[in-house]
Amino acid sequence: MRPWRLEVSPSLAAFFRSLEPERVSRALKHALDVKYTHVDYAFQILTTLAMPERFELFMTIFEDKTNKPRVKAAARALIAEAPLVSQSLLNYYRDHLPDPTDLMILAVMQTPDVEDFFLTHFDHYMRHPWSETFVEILEIIASKRFLEPLMAEWRPGELALARAITFIATLHSVKDPRLQPMQQTFNERNRQVERLQQQAQTKPE
């Protein structure tokens, strides 16, 4: 379906509103179980009608990794309602701490509450096997509040942390002598990449 055809017409919205909400909810949930249902359109109906249970449904599908197209559709539905949906996401995640990859959706919902969530669970995710993904998300959000815990976490040679720290410090014009070794790590890595690229360009075929 063409993306511009996803908009729910006023007449269709009025029809659904004339029905019992539970009946509409059951019908849409049943439709989502049909193999060829256009998931985005079903989600758009739920969003247009502002049905309270839509967040739980979006999250259930988003958490189910067995059907990638539906996971992506659920992510689009959640992002479309940011930052309204951010609080529902955070409430859900507080009870079910997800893998770092699932936190990426919060990177587009940059609110103080989202920042609080990341700071509260900073230690948990820095112990996670995929901690670099968590650091990448902090770098995308780039809150100045993340700088101190990231600096305290950094150890010599840790490039992902050095990159995130350097970016956030530069973005917020932070001047701190403690940043120097981290910036050196990041800058040296950049120079190495540039040298390799130059060597690749000059190497005879």
DAVENLIN-V145155 format. One record per backbone hydrogen bond with DSSP energy under -1.0 kcal/mol. CO is the residue of the C=O (numbers start at 1). NH is the residue of the N-H. E is the energy in kcal/mol with one decimal. If there is no record, write none. Layout:
co=CO nh=NH e=E
co=CO nh=NH e=E
This chain:
co=2 nh=5 e=-2.0
co=3 nh=6 e=-1.7
co=9 nh=13 e=-2.6
co=10 nh=14 e=-2.5
co=11 nh=15 e=-2.0
co=12 nh=16 e=-2.3
co=13 nh=17 e=-2.2
co=14 nh=18 e=-1.1
co=16 nh=19 e=-1.3
co=20 nh=24 e=-2.0
co=21 nh=25 e=-2.7
co=22 nh=26 e=-2.4
co=23 nh=27 e=-2.2
co=24 nh=28 e=-2.5
co=25 nh=29 e=-2.4
co=26 nh=30 e=-2.4
co=27 nh=31 e=-2.3
co=28 nh=32 e=-1.8
co=30 nh=33 e=-1.2
co=31 nh=34 e=-1.3
co=34 nh=37 e=-1.6
co=37 nh=39 e=-1.2
co=38 nh=42 e=-1.5
co=39 nh=43 e=-2.6
co=40 nh=44 e=-2.3
co=41 nh=45 e=-2.0
co=42 nh=46 e=-2.0
co=43 nh=47 e=-2.4
co=44 nh=48 e=-2.8
co=45 nh=49 e=-2.3
co=46 nh=51 e=-2.0
co=47 nh=50 e=-1.1
co=51 nh=54 e=-2.1
co=53 nh=57 e=-1.9
co=54 nh=58 e=-3.1
co=55 nh=59 e=-2.5
co=56 nh=60 e=-2.3
co=57 nh=61 e=-2.1
co=58 nh=62 e=-2.7
co=59 nh=63 e=-2.4
co=67 nh=71 e=-2.2
co=68 nh=72 e=-2.7
co=69 nh=73 e=-2.0
co=70 nh=74 e=-2.6
co=71 nh=75 e=-2.2
co=72 nh=76 e=-2.3
co=73 nh=77 e=-2.2
co=74 nh=78 e=-2.4
co=75 nh=79 e=-2.8
co=76 nh=80 e=-2.1
co=78 nh=81 e=-1.1
co=79 nh=82 e=-1.7
co=81 nh=85 e=-1.5
co=85 nh=89 e=-2.6
co=86 nh=90 e=-2.7
co=87 nh=91 e=-2.4
co=88 nh=92 e=-2.0
co=89 nh=93 e=-3.0
co=90 nh=94 e=-2.2
co=92 nh=96 e=-1.2
co=99 nh=102 e=-1.4
co=100 nh=103 e=-1.3
co=101 nh=104 e=-1.0
co=103 nh=106 e=-1.8
co=104 nh=107 e=-1.5
co=105 nh=108 e=-1.1
co=106 nh=109 e=-1.7
co=109 nh=111 e=-1.3
co=111 nh=115 e=-2.2
co=112 nh=116 e=-2.5
co=113 nh=117 e=-2.1
co=114 nh=118 e=-2.1
co=115 nh=119 e=-2.3
co=116 nh=120 e=-2.8
co=117 nh=121 e=-2.0
co=119 nh=122 e=-1.0
co=121 nh=125 e=-2.2
co=122 nh=126 e=-2.0
co=128 nh=131 e=-1.5
co=130 nh=133 e=-1.0
co=130 nh=134 e=-1.2
co=131 nh=135 e=-2.4
co=132 nh=136 e=-2.1
co=133 nh=137 e=-1.9
co=134 nh=138 e=-2.1
co=135 nh=139 e=-2.2
co=136 nh=140 e=-1.9
co=137 nh=141 e=-2.4
co=138 nh=142 e=-2.9
co=143 nh=146 e=-1.6
co=144 nh=147 e=-1.3
co=146 nh=150 e=-1.9
co=147 nh=151 e=-2.6
co=148 nh=152 e=-2.3
co=149 nh=153 e=-1.3
co=150 nh=154 e=-1.5
co=155 nh=158 e=-2.1
co=157 nh=159 e=-1.1
co=158 nh=162 e=-2.0
co=159 nh=163 e=-3.0
co=160 nh=164 e=-2.2
co=161 nh=165 e=-2.8
co=162 nh=166 e=-2.5
co=163 nh=167 e=-2.5
co=164 nh=168 e=-2.5
co=165 nh=169 e=-2.6
co=166 nh=170 e=-2.3
co=167 nh=171 e=-2.7
co=168 nh=172 e=-2.0
co=169 nh=174 e=-2.8
co=170 nh=173 e=-1.2
co=176 nh=179 e=-2.1
co=177 nh=180 e=-1.2
co=179 nh=183 e=-2.7
co=180 nh=184 e=-2.4
co=181 nh=185 e=-2.0
co=182 nh=186 e=-2.0
co=183 nh=187 e=-3.0
co=184 nh=188 e=-2.7
co=185 nh=189 e=-1.7
co=186 nh=190 e=-1.9
co=187 nh=191 e=-2.2
co=188 nh=192 e=-2.2
co=189 nh=193 e=-2.2
co=190 nh=194 e=-2.4
co=191 nh=195 e=-2.4
co=192 nh=196 e=-2.2
co=193 nh=197 e=-2.3
co=194 nh=198 e=-2.3
co=195 nh=199 e=-2.5
co=196 nh=200 e=-2.2
co=197 nh=201 e=-1.8
co=198 nh=202 e=-1.8
co=199 nh=203 e=-1.2
